[in-house]
Amino acid sequence: MTWQIIEVYNDAHITQYIRRTEVPGGWLVESVFDRIYRSTARNPEDGIGSGSGLTFVPDPEKQWQPDVIATVP
């Protein structure tokens, strides 16, 4: 299965990417988010968190053509 990375956000504290792979009838789309902050006196609510989601996007004609940043196995 080959994944196409279609969106990336990365800074010192947050990494997020969205990628897709072609499947019969459409696309599987995955979103992954990691947040790593250290608590400070200015913002004691900082913390660590992560999450991900996977969904099917119906597109039998493969018309959805976003800009692809990279292709990965």
Secondary structure as GFF3:
##gff-version 3
##sequence-region A 1 73
A	DSSP	beta_strand	3	10	.	.	.	ID=ss1
A	DSSP	beta_strand	14	23	.	.	.	ID=ss2
A	DSSP	beta_strand	26	36	.	.	.	ID=ss3
A	DSSP	beta_strand	48	58	.	.	.	ID=ss4
A	DSSP	beta_strand	70	72	.	.	.	ID=ss5
###
